[in-house]
Structures are given as structure tokens and as C-alpha cells.
Amino acid sequence: MSAATTARTPLRQDTLAQVGERVPVPTYDRGALRHGIAHLGVGGFHRAHQAMYLDELMNRGEALDWAITGVGLMPGDARMAEAMAAQDCLYTVVVKHPDGSREPRVVGSMVDYLFAPERGAEVLDLLADPATRIVSLTVTEGGYHVHQVTGELDADDDGLRHDLALADGELPVTAFGYVVEALARRRAAGTAPFTVMSCDNIQGNGHVASRMLTAFARLRDPALADWIAAEVRFPNSMVDRITPVTTPEDREDLAAHSGVADAWPVVCEPFTQWVLEDDFVGGDRPALEDVDVQVVPDVTPYELMKLRLLNAGHQALAYLGVLAGYTYAHEAAADPLLERYLLGYMEQEASPTLAPLPGLDLDAYRHRLIERFANPEIRDTLARLCAESSDRIPKWLLPVVRERLAAGGEVRHAALTVAAWSRYAEAVDEQGQPIEVVDRRRDAVLARARAQAEDPLAFLRDPDLFGDLVDEPGFTGPYLEARALLHEVGAKETLRRWVG
């Protein structure tokens, strides 16, 4: 049967056998699953990552008492609630391979979905239920209510103010409000607490969740905060899988080629990684190591590897890629000059700053990153990678610079990345076309970039971003050389001379 004439079967529990004739479906009895995890913030990443790992365990006959109940907190989550209700919480994960092939499979590890703005009382009952042993989170950095300047709890946040002043019968609106209220109920009932497991792409995500949630609880009840600090566990984790936004074309592609009518499939790259700290209340958790999750005593070395190779590598690719005339990450990563430059940064500068990584082939990881960046099916834009540089460069790249300088090493590749950022921040490309710079400190960044016409180091004279690096000749030397070349000969010729 051709793609154009493939019959389309709506994805539901009662059509699962029919769907299973075309794509892999759960091999376990979903009716036998028992709730164990409440996940706040169900999006594409969670469904292609944590829920997928649980589904793999269940297909092995394990973790049948660790089924997921999804919780949507934001008004926009009503669409997800509608889609999940219509499909009995089944959905399709479609892996996009670089050669254009697709690998779909149906995931069944989620058994219910609660839209908190309409079912908030049920959410609290669920979180207070002893059957809930893990509450996992993908609520993005904003969901932690971290103050941008102080890094502490932003107690002036409207949602937090609401949740701290709840009247009788009122329901929370934030993740923190729901979690703390549920923990208060469990404490009052003598029920053991659950583990709070952050899966957000934040360094030290468990530590951040612990610090913010405990600070919120302390504003409400110091004794409750003390109990949370003593009894609740907050494992750190490092998560990695590129998961683009699902498009109408993705839905149509799945239906046309696999015959599955899924209202909200999720698409992703083949690569996936999860490194998880083994720190759970009573040691109670699924056996995730059975499906290749790295369960370790300390996530930090793996976290630094991702931040300094993948995240900083994206920055190394992004500005130079735009200046060289590319639009998408895969186009830039396929350029042999940029590939050599990226590998040079990762091998010569970033990797020497990393601690030993048990069970991981670092050279293979570096080359796999290049392959991931070059996957044409992901279509990640360089503009997205260039956004919010003031938040990204100081966290991901500059720690490499400082450690290398302290060790007497060179930082030529990192210096070129910063120089390319400063050139990008001039907001005009090499053809004279405008560049839309997206940055929370946009005005200050653009002003310093323009000031370099008179003061070549003006861009670096921002202590909030660069500290005292403007006084480090080991950094300013290659930085000035790179900036001059970018203006004189352009990005491609600069790369040719740099890697040559």
C-alpha cells in the first residue's frame, strides 16, 4: 500500500492492536499498570525522554508500578490534555535519522493526564497519595522562579505570591505551590515524602529545585521547610535529546507513511542520554539502569561534559555559522572548516578541563556531537542557538577559558567564538543585511559591540559578563587577532587560517 493510500487509524487503546500491525506498540498490558510517578510539565522532551525510558522498562516486564500521570499547569496545556484524553494517553515517538528515515513507536507509560487549572483538587490528591513516590519536573528555568540577578527565589513572582496567600478552598497555580501543599499534607498524615526529580536542562537541577522549593516552603511554614530539607530527596540529573517542536507536517508524515493518526506525536533525534544521581527517598525508584540510564553517585562530571562540549559547542558553531552565511545548524556543521574548528575546541580546550568520566568514550562522544549537529532532519536554526548569549556564554564557555588560562593553556578557539559573538552583536552580517539580536541585555551588548571601532576591547569591558578577562593577555591576544580577521577577510577565511 502506498503512502498516499495508507488507511489512517486513530491512536487509542481500542485500536492499539490495529496500529501494532504498522508500528511497534507497547507489549505490556496497560491495564495492569499502577501509578508511581507524577510528572509536572508534560512536553515533547519528557515524552521523548523520561516517558520513553519507562516504556522501555515496561516492555521488559519491569516497572509496572511506576506508570506516569502527567500534570499540566499552564493554560496552554489544555491542548495536551485534550489530545491525551482522546488517545488514552498513548502517543507516538518518531525518531528522525540523518538519512531521512523515520522510526516511529507508540509509548504507553503515561496512564492519565490532569489539567491543573480545571482539576487542581485531583492533582493535590494525586501528589498526596502514598502511591506517588516520585514527582518529576520539566517546567523550564522559569518554573523555578529564580531571580535573574540574585539567583535566589523570586518571591515577588505573581504566581508565588498567590500560592503563599491561599485562602481556604483556593488551589495553587505554580509547581512549587502544588508540591509544597502536597508535602504538607503528607507530613500531616504521617506519609513518607516523595522524591522530587528535576529533568530540566539546568546545571545542578536537583540542587536548584531543593534550594528554591525549600525557600518557598520556609516563607509559608519554617517547620515544614525543615522537614522537607531533612526528608525529601532531590537527585541531580543530566538530560540530553534534541526534540524539535512538532509541526503539522510531522503529523501528516506519520499518518501518510505509517497510517497512524496521532494528534500530537513527538519527533526527536536518535541520540538520547540520561545521567541520574542515585538519591531517592528510601532508595525507591525504577531500575532505570536496565535501559541504559547512567545511575551514578555524582552527576557533575557528566553535566560539565555536556555544558562545555555540547552547549558551548553550539555557541562555537552558531555565530561563525551565521557570519559564514548559514541558516541552520546542520548546514554549518557540514562545513569542513567549521567541523575542524569545533573538534579543535572540544579536543584541545574543553576536554582538558573535564574530570574522568567512567564508562564514557570521550572521543566518540565528541564525534557523535558533530554528527548530531549535522542531522538535516532536526533543522535547528542558528538564530535560536545565538539567542540569549549573555546567559549562555558566561555559563558554558568562559569557565573553560578561565580553567585553561589558570593551567597555562591556550584558548584560541574559545577566543574566536567570543570574537564572533562580538562581530554578530554588531547586528549586520557580512553582506550588510541586518541581524536580529535576541538577548535580555541586548542594548548593552550592542552598544559595546559598536564601541569597538574606537576601543578594540570595549566588548570585553563588561565585568558582569567577562569578569577580569579583559586583563588576561592569553585571552585578549587571540581575541583581538580574531576580531581583526573577521572584519578584514570574513568568517570563512578566518576559519581557514585559524584551523590551518
BALUM-338844 format. One record per residue (C-alpha): residue number from 1; residue in three letters; y, z, x. Coordinates in steps of 0.001 Angstrom, whole numbers. Each point is the difference from the previous one (the first is absolute). Layout:
<rs>
> num/residuo/yy/zz/xx
> NUM/ALA/Y/Z/X .
...
</rs>
This chain:
<rs>
> num/residuo/yy/zz/xx
> 1/MET/0/0/0 .
> 2/SER/3364/-971/1471 .
> 3/ALA/2914/2373/465 .
> 4/ALA/1922/-1802/-2733 .
> 5/THR/-2781/492/-2614 .
> 6/THR/-1243/3465/964 .
> 7/ALA/-249/2164/-3114 .
> 8/ARG/2151/3111/232 .
> 9/THR/-1473/3377/-836 .
> 10/PRO/2327/2955/-659 .
> 11/LEU/-811/2871/2356 .
> 12/ARG/-1293/3014/-1973 .
> 13/GLN/-2944/2367/132 .
> 14/ASP/-1823/-1920/-2762 .
> 15/THR/408/-3309/1889 .
> 16/LEU/-963/1371/3416 .
> 17/ALA/-3480/-1553/-6 .
> 18/GLN/1485/-3400/-799 .
> 19/VAL/2695/389/2673 .
> 20/GLY/-2721/1066/2439 .
> 21/GLU/-1549/-3462/-197 .
> 22/ARG/3096/-1307/1818 .
> 23/VAL/1335/2771/2234 .
> 24/PRO/-1412/3276/1362 .
> 25/VAL/376/2920/-2414 .
> 26/PRO/-819/3727/241 .
> 27/THR/-3729/616/394 .
> 28/TYR/246/3595/-1268 .
> 29/ASP/46/1296/-3555 .
> 30/ARG/3665/665/-702 .
> 31/GLY/-1015/2146/-2942 .
> 32/ALA/-1546/2450/2456 .
> 33/LEU/3201/431/2031 .
> 34/ARG/1781/3352/-84 .
> 35/HIS/3677/559/738 .
> 36/GLY/885/1590/3357 .
> 37/ILE/3258/-1575/1225 .
> 38/ALA/3367/-379/-1697 .
> 39/HIS/2117/-2658/1674 .
> 40/LEU/3765/-10/-521 .
> 41/GLY/1685/-3370/482 .
> 42/VAL/-2606/-2683/-680 .
> 43/GLY/1168/-3247/1563 .
> 44/GLY/-1486/-2934/1825 .
> 45/PHE/-563/1891/3225 .
> 46/HIS/-1943/2861/-1603 .
> 47/ARG/-2195/-2421/-1926 .
> 48/ALA/-749/-2086/3120 .
> 49/HIS/-523/3036/2219 .
> 50/GLN/-990/3505/-1163 .
> 51/ALA/-1504/-1126/-3326 .
> 52/MET/-1851/-2800/1798 .
> 53/TYR/-1545/2459/2494 .
> 54/LEU/-1156/2238/-2879 .
> 55/ASP/-1490/-3033/-1741 .
> 56/GLU/-1974/-833/3142 .
> 57/LEU/-1347/3556/131 .
> 58/MET/-1010/-158/-3649 .
> 59/ASN/-1799/-3305/584 .
> 60/ARG/-2099/1947/2525 .
> 61/GLY/-890/2558/-2670 .
> 62/GLU/2396/2591/1469 .
> 63/ALA/3188/1741/-1180 .
> 64/LEU/-798/-407/-3687 .
> 65/ASP/1912/3222/-704 .
> 66/TRP/3125/-1259/1786 .
> 67/ALA/1242/-2531/-2545 .
> 68/ILE/3747/-597/-90 .
> 69/THR/2408/596/-2848 .
> 70/GLY/3224/-1879/657 .
> 71/VAL/3381/1474/-928 .
> 72/GLY/3156/-2059/-439 .
> 73/LEU/3267/1909/300 .
> 74/MET/2674/-2694/-121 .
> 75/PRO/1184/-1878/-3109 .
> 76/GLY/-1157/-3255/1581 .
> 77/ASP/-3564/1358/130 .
> 78/ALA/-339/-680/-3736 .
> 79/ARG/-1134/-3533/895 .
> 80/MET/-2777/1360/2191 .
> 81/ALA/-1054/2393/-2768 .
> 82/GLU/-226/-2887/-2455 .
> 83/ALA/-2003/-2177/2402 .
> 84/MET/-2420/2779/923 .
> 85/ALA/-554/1026/-3628 .
> 86/ALA/-834/-3583/-984 .
> 87/GLN/-2480/-326/2892 .
> 88/ASP/-1643/3434/-104 .
> 89/CYS/1649/642/3402 .
> 90/LEU/-1940/-2854/1595 .
> 91/TYR/1861/-2418/2258 .
> 92/THR/-659/-2626/2650 .
> 93/VAL/754/275/3707 .
> 94/VAL/463/-3459/1529 .
> 95/VAL/-187/-156/3787 .
> 96/LYS/1993/-2945/1375 .
> 97/HIS/-1503/-1408/3185 .
> 98/PRO/2069/-2001/2515 .
> 99/ASP/-2049/-3167/-674 .
> 100/GLY/1132/20/-3640 .
> 101/SER/-3243/1342/-1428 .
> 102/ARG/-8/2807/-2551 .
> 103/GLU/-2413/2909/-323 .
> 104/PRO/306/1695/-3409 .
> 105/ARG/-1832/3146/-1139 .
> 106/VAL/393/2282/-2994 .
> 107/VAL/762/3660/716 .
> 108/GLY/-1052/2717/-2452 .
> 109/SER/793/3314/1703 .
> 110/MET/2957/733/-2307 .
> 111/VAL/-1142/1305/-3373 .
> 112/ASP/3280/849/-1745 .
> 113/TYR/3742/-519/318 .
> 114/LEU/2657/2349/-1391 .
> 115/PHE/3610/-1128/-417 .
> 116/ALA/1841/3274/587 .
> 117/PRO/3202/-790/-1982 .
> 118/GLU/-2196/-262/-3120 .
> 119/ARG/-2987/2206/904 .
> 120/GLY/1528/2674/2214 .
> 121/ALA/-1864/2903/-1623 .
> 122/GLU/-3304/-1771/690 .
> 123/VAL/1044/-526/3615 .
> 124/LEU/633/3734/447 .
> 125/ASP/-3304/850/-1650 .
> 126/LEU/-1753/-2426/2335 .
> 127/LEU/1637/1417/3138 .
> 128/ALA/-760/3571/-1092 .
> 129/ASP/-3654/-839/-747 .
> 130/PRO/-2380/1421/2672 .
> 131/ALA/-1726/-3406/47 .
> 132/THR/3091/-1411/1767 .
> 133/ARG/-646/863/3646 .
> 134/ILE/2314/-2559/1601 .
> 135/VAL/3440/-1188/-1067 .
> 136/SER/854/-3086/2038 .
> 137/LEU/3395/-1635/280 .
> 138/THR/1564/-3383/621 .
> 139/VAL/3495/691/-1295 .
> 140/THR/1935/-1605/2907 .
> 141/GLU/2425/1895/2221 .
> 142/GLY/2474/433/-2858 .
> 143/GLY/-2631/1920/-1937 .
> 144/TYR/176/2795/2571 .
> 145/HIS/3721/551/-673 .
> 146/VAL/790/151/3717 .
> 147/HIS/3716/217/770 .
> 148/GLN/939/-3022/2140 .
> 149/VAL/2122/2019/2430 .
> 150/THR/-1602/3451/219 .
> 151/GLY/-3597/-1037/-560 .
> 152/GLU/-419/2994/-2304 .
> 153/LEU/-611/214/-3735 .
> 154/ASP/2804/-1673/-1955 .
> 155/ALA/472/2746/-2594 .
> 156/ASP/2895/-1971/-1539 .
> 157/ASP/-2369/-2724/-1177 .
> 158/ASP/384/-386/-3776 .
> 159/GLY/-3744/88/-627 .
> 160/LEU/-483/3133/2071 .
> 161/ARG/2899/1737/-1728 .
> 162/HIS/-1619/-794/-3335 .
> 163/ASP/-3405/1293/1109 .
> 164/LEU/1445/3220/1434 .
> 165/ALA/1693/811/-3296 .
> 166/LEU/-2768/-815/-2480 .
> 167/ALA/395/1631/-3393 .
> 168/ASP/-3038/1071/-2020 .
> 169/GLY/-1841/-3062/-1210 .
> 170/GLU/1710/-2379/2429 .
> 171/LEU/-2058/-2130/2348 .
> 172/PRO/711/-869/3638 .
> 173/VAL/1161/-3450/1064 .
> 174/THR/-768/6/3748 .
> 175/ALA/-3226/102/1959 .
> 176/PHE/1094/3318/1506 .
> 177/GLY/709/1426/-3448 .
> 178/TYR/-3462/-877/-1300 .
> 179/VAL/-1835/1154/3122 .
> 180/VAL/1803/3338/254 .
> 181/GLU/-349/753/-3717 .
> 182/ALA/-3725/-786/178 .
> 183/LEU/-432/2205/3071 .
> 184/ALA/1856/2815/-1771 .
> 185/ARG/-2412/-281/-2926 .
> 186/ARG/-3020/4/2295 .
> 187/ARG/1306/3051/1852 .
> 188/ALA/581/1845/-3275 .
> 189/ALA/-3505/-895/-1208 .
> 190/GLY/-1672/987/3254 .
> 191/THR/-1065/-3616/613 .
> 192/ALA/-271/-1279/3557 .
> 193/PRO/2779/-2431/973 .
> 194/PHE/-547/-3691/551 .
> 195/THR/609/-1871/3245 .
> 196/VAL/3197/-2077/82 .
> 197/MET/-875/-3237/1845 .
> 198/SER/2934/-2275/795 .
> 199/CYS/-816/-3651/627 .
> 200/ASP/3617/-1065/466 .
> 201/ASN/1079/-1984/3050 .
> 202/ILE/1981/2897/1470 .
> 203/GLN/-551/1589/3405 .
> 204/GLY/-1598/3419/-493 .
> 205/ASN/-316/-668/-3723 .
> 206/GLY/-2023/3159/-629 .
> 207/HIS/2508/2141/1888 .
> 208/VAL/2863/-1620/-1925 .
> 209/ALA/-1731/593/-3341 .
> 210/SER/-696/3622/928 .
> 211/ARG/3548/696/1170 .
> 212/MET/1700/-1628/-2969 .
> 213/LEU/-2331/1334/-2693 .
> 214/THR/66/3543/1353 .
> 215/ALA/3798/-95/249 .
> 216/PHE/169/-1124/-3625 .
> 217/ALA/-2381/2744/-1104 .
> 218/ARG/2061/2598/1886 .
> 219/LEU/3081/-918/-2024 .
> 220/ARG/-2023/739/-3115 .
> 221/ASP/-2156/2986/1027 .
> 222/PRO/-258/1347/3589 .
> 223/ALA/-3370/1612/-696 .
> 224/LEU/-1401/-3307/-1244 .
> 225/ALA/1336/-1723/3123 .
> 226/ASP/-1744/2572/2198 .
> 227/TRP/-3279/-587/-1859 .
> 228/ILE/329/-3776/390 .
> 229/ALA/746/346/3714 .
> 230/ALA/-3057/2211/479 .
> 231/GLU/-2528/-1686/-2299 .
> 232/VAL/796/-3687/-521 .
> 233/ARG/-1067/-2540/2624 .
> 234/PHE/2079/-3095/854 .
> 235/PRO/-2017/-2359/2244 .
> 236/ASN/1911/-2622/1954 .
> 237/SER/-1158/-3576/-214 .
> 238/MET/738/-3385/1521 .
> 239/VAL/-430/-2878/-2434 .
> 240/ASP/192/-3709/676 .
> 241/ARG/-491/-3098/-2119 .
> 242/ILE/2524/-2732/-725 .
> 243/THR/155/-275/-3800 .
> 244/PRO/2566/-2503/-1330 .
> 245/VAL/1400/213/-3513 .
> 246/THR/-2324/-1665/-2526 .
> 247/THR/1534/-3216/-1336 .
> 248/PRO/-734/-2052/-3147 .
> 249/GLU/-1520/-2564/2362 .
> 250/ASP/-2474/2616/1242 .
> 251/ARG/-1137/717/-3564 .
> 252/GLU/-360/-3681/-772 .
> 253/ASP/-1852/-673/3267 .
> 254/LEU/-2537/2743/-794 .
> 255/ALA/-515/-1242/-3540 .
> 256/ALA/-282/-3656/977 .
> 257/HIS/-2425/445/2882 .
> 258/SER/-2013/3053/-1047 .
> 259/GLY/302/-85/-3762 .
> 260/VAL/1314/3591/-134 .
> 261/ALA/3034/663/-2201 .
> 262/ASP/1529/3070/1648 .
> 263/ALA/3448/1110/-1156 .
> 264/TRP/784/1638/3344 .
> 265/PRO/-2248/-841/2943 .
> 266/VAL/1013/1145/3459 .
> 267/VAL/48/-2282/3042 .
> 268/CYS/-302/1122/3626 .
> 269/GLU/-875/-992/3546 .
> 270/PRO/-3567/431/1341 .
> 271/PHE/955/2812/2394 .
> 272/THR/-31/3581/-1241 .
> 273/GLN/150/3336/1821 .
> 274/TRP/149/3636/-1065 .
> 275/VAL/124/2866/2465 .
> 276/LEU/-185/3348/-1795 .
> 277/GLU/392/3565/1238 .
> 278/ASP/-3008/2126/-951 .
> 279/ASP/1977/2800/-1677 .
> 280/PHE/-977/592/-3634 .
> 281/VAL/-149/3076/-2212 .
> 282/GLY/-3460/1447/523 .
> 283/GLY/-989/-3135/1919 .
> 284/ASP/-494/-1697/-3380 .
> 285/ARG/465/-3778/274 .
> 286/PRO/-1885/-3286/-398 .
> 287/ALA/-2073/-1148/2982 .
> 288/LEU/2539/-2678/879 .
> 289/GLU/-1336/-326/3525 .
> 290/ASP/-3002/-1761/-1575 .
> 291/VAL/2256/-2978/-807 .
> 292/ASP/1752/-208/3378 .
> 293/VAL/2908/2359/-637 .
> 294/GLN/752/1740/3309 .
> 295/VAL/-73/3706/-887 .
> 296/VAL/1486/1787/3008 .
> 297/PRO/1441/3380/1045 .
> 298/ASP/3385/-1525/929 .
> 299/VAL/1556/-3172/-1427 .
> 300/THR/2994/-37/2375 .
> 301/PRO/-1380/-2340/2720 .
> 302/TYR/-1015/-2600/-2595 .
> 303/GLU/3300/379/-1818 .
> 304/LEU/1966/-642/3203 .
> 305/MET/-2196/-3029/703 .
> 306/LYS/913/-1539/-3360 .
> 307/LEU/3697/870/245 .
> 308/ARG/430/-1253/3570 .
> 309/LEU/-2228/-3075/-210 .
> 310/LEU/-18/-1239/-3600 .
> 311/ASN/3324/1281/-1318 .
> 312/ALA/1991/-492/3213 .
> 313/GLY/-1846/-3281/501 .
> 314/HIS/1326/-1190/-3332 .
> 315/GLN/3510/771/1243 .
> 316/ALA/-627/-1895/3230 .
> 317/LEU/-1099/-2988/-2071 .
> 318/ALA/2634/152/-2710 .
> 319/TYR/3439/-437/1619 .
> 320/LEU/-1113/-2506/2594 .
> 321/GLY/-1951/-1843/-2694 .
> 322/VAL/3068/-361/-2208 .
> 323/LEU/2185/-1069/2924 .
> 324/ALA/-2642/-2558/991 .
> 325/GLY/198/-1519/-3494 .
> 326/TYR/-3064/1427/-1728 .
> 327/THR/-155/1424/-3533 .
> 328/TYR/-3444/1603/-199 .
> 329/ALA/-1822/2387/2315 .
> 330/HIS/-3039/-2292/255 .
> 331/GLU/2183/-2891/1201 .
> 332/ALA/1575/2119/2732 .
> 333/ALA/-3292/1577/1074 .
> 334/ALA/-1534/-3454/441 .
> 335/ASP/2667/-915/2591 .
> 336/PRO/-1707/294/3440 .
> 337/LEU/3180/1399/1576 .
> 338/LEU/343/2744/-2592 .
> 339/GLU/-3714/739/216 .
> 340/ARG/216/477/3784 .
> 341/TYR/3117/2117/-408 .
> 342/LEU/-1638/2244/-2624 .
> 343/LEU/-3111/510/2092 .
> 344/GLY/2182/734/3025 .
> 345/TYR/1879/2702/-1897 .
> 346/MET/-3189/1536/-1351 .
> 347/GLU/-1985/-122/3234 .
> 348/GLN/2664/813/2587 .
> 349/GLU/2354/2352/-1828 .
> 350/ALA/-1391/1487/-3224 .
> 351/SER/-3648/581/929 .
> 352/PRO/726/2059/3141 .
> 353/THR/1795/2538/-2231 .
> 354/LEU/-3065/581/-2186 .
> 355/ALA/-2539/2796/328 .
> 356/PRO/-3720/-842/199 .
> 357/LEU/-1374/-1268/-3304 .
> 358/PRO/-3679/939/-435 .
> 359/GLY/-2096/-2732/-1538 .
> 360/LEU/2694/-2680/121 .
> 361/ASP/200/-3123/2190 .
> 362/LEU/3753/-200/617 .
> 363/ASP/-84/-3516/1452 .
> 364/ALA/-1893/-1290/-3036 .
> 365/TYR/2467/1823/-2271 .
> 366/ARG/2977/-1702/1678 .
> 367/HIS/-1493/-3466/-379 .
> 368/ARG/-1006/757/-3576 .
> 369/LEU/3636/847/-733 .
> 370/ILE/1060/-3452/1148 .
> 371/GLU/-2634/-1549/-2270 .
> 372/ARG/1228/2116/-2930 .
> 373/PHE/3627/-922/581 .
> 374/ALA/-1024/-3691/105 .
> 375/ASN/-1937/39/-3315 .
> 376/PRO/1739/-2762/-2030 .
> 377/GLU/-1412/1295/-3278 .
> 378/ILE/2007/3246/129 .
> 379/ARG/3409/-1745/196 .
> 380/ASP/1906/3063/1169 .
> 381/THR/3677/-903/466 .
> 382/LEU/1845/741/3225 .
> 383/ALA/2993/1053/-2105 .
> 384/ARG/-2073/2878/-1388 .
> 385/LEU/-1025/1039/3504 .
> 386/CYS/3629/-124/1162 .
> 387/ALA/1240/2241/-2813 .
> 388/GLU/1045/3622/620 .
> 389/SER/-110/-370/3782 .
> 390/SER/2051/3180/465 .
> 391/ASP/-2908/1953/-1456 .
> 392/ARG/-2746/-1936/1769 .
> 393/ILE/1074/-659/3587 .
> 394/PRO/825/3670/844 .
> 395/LYS/-3346/1200/-1404 .
> 396/TRP/-2343/-2714/1203 .
> 397/LEU/1389/-1682/3125 .
> 398/LEU/2420/2344/1762 .
> 399/PRO/-2595/2754/609 .
> 400/VAL/-1907/-2595/2058 .
> 401/VAL/3180/-757/1985 .
> 402/ARG/664/3660/749 .
> 403/GLU/-3562/772/1064 .
> 404/ARG/-194/-3067/2218 .
> 405/LEU/3310/807/1682 .
> 406/ALA/-1079/3603/562 .
> 407/ALA/-3145/-1297/1691 .
> 408/GLY/1955/-2444/2168 .
> 409/GLY/-1311/-3037/-1895 .
> 410/GLU/1698/-3211/-1085 .
> 411/VAL/1190/-652/-3557 .
> 412/ARG/967/-3687/169 .
> 413/HIS/-1818/-1006/-3182 .
> 414/ALA/1374/2902/-2024 .
> 415/ALA/3491/-710/1356 .
> 416/LEU/-270/-3619/-1172 .
> 417/THR/-978/1202/-3487 .
> 418/VAL/3100/2212/-199 .
> 419/ALA/2167/-2803/1375 .
> 420/ALA/-1419/-2340/-2646 .
> 421/TRP/830/2585/-2664 .
> 422/SER/3582/174/1258 .
> 423/ARG/186/-3822/-49 .
> 424/TYR/-1492/-79/-3527 .
> 425/ALA/2568/2615/-1069 .
> 426/GLU/2777/-2464/770 .
> 427/ALA/-1095/-1389/-3400 .
> 428/VAL/79/-3665/1095 .
> 429/ASP/-3028/-1911/1274 .
> 430/GLU/-133/-2550/2819 .
> 431/GLN/852/-2812/-2409 .
> 432/GLY/3083/1819/-1260 .
> 433/GLN/-1605/944/-3312 .
> 434/PRO/597/3498/-1449 .
> 435/ILE/-2651/2703/351 .
> 436/GLU/-222/2578/-2777 .
> 437/VAL/-333/3310/1862 .
> 438/VAL/-1611/2719/-2134 .
> 439/ASP/544/3456/1454 .
> 440/ARG/1206/3327/-1389 .
> 441/ARG/2392/159/3002 .
> 442/ARG/918/-3665/-337 .
> 443/ASP/3772/288/490 .
> 444/ALA/-294/2086/3175 .
> 445/VAL/-2752/-2205/1437 .
> 446/LEU/1925/-3215/-636 .
> 447/ALA/3205/1469/1423 .
> 448/ARG/-1719/980/3262 .
> 449/ALA/-1672/-3393/241 .
> 450/ARG/3382/-1739/-318 .
> 451/ALA/1576/2364/2539 .
> 452/GLN/-2368/-1247/2719 .
> 453/ALA/2261/-2976/614 .
> 454/GLU/2352/2421/1771 .
> 455/ASP/-2460/2762/940 .
> 456/PRO/-3519/-1311/783 .
> 457/LEU/-1498/3457/-572 .
> 458/ALA/1841/750/-3258 .
> 459/PHE/-3170/-326/-2070 .
> 460/LEU/-1688/2754/1992 .
> 461/ARG/2955/2401/-270 .
> 462/ASP/-1347/1538/-3202 .
> 463/PRO/-1528/3389/883 .
> 464/ASP/-1524/364/-3473 .
> 465/LEU/-2178/-3049/723 .
> 466/PHE/-342/-171/3779 .
> 467/GLY/783/3469/1310 .
> 468/ASP/905/-318/3682 .
> 469/LEU/-1859/-3269/688 .
> 470/VAL/3349/-1683/682 .
> 471/ASP/63/2025/3230 .
> 472/GLU/-3480/-1135/1132 .
> 473/PRO/260/-2956/2440 .
> 474/GLY/-3738/-641/-339 .
> 475/PHE/677/-913/-3625 .
> 476/THR/3555/-1366/49 .
> 477/GLY/-771/-2399/2860 .
> 478/PRO/-2638/-2080/-1828 .
> 479/TYR/1881/474/-3278 .
> 480/LEU/3153/-1637/1381 .
> 481/GLU/-2027/-2762/1628 .
> 482/ALA/-1774/-706/-3294 .
> 483/ARG/3206/0/-2058 .
> 484/ALA/1657/-2445/2367 .
> 485/LEU/-2969/-2358/-139 .
> 486/LEU/-236/150/-3792 .
> 487/HIS/3606/-1201/-204 .
> 488/GLU/-216/-2529/2826 .
> 489/VAL/-3353/-1697/-602 .
> 490/GLY/-1307/1303/-3356 .
> 491/ALA/-3085/1947/-994 .
> 492/LYS/-2720/-2505/915 .
> 493/GLU/1278/-674/3510 .
> 494/THR/609/3737/514 .
> 495/LEU/-3643/655/-939 .
> 496/ARG/-1180/-2763/2315 .
> 497/ARG/1827/1557/2939 .
> 498/TRP/-987/3556/-969 .
> 499/VAL/-3742/-573/-250 .
> 500/GLY/-66/-2600/2772 .
</rs>
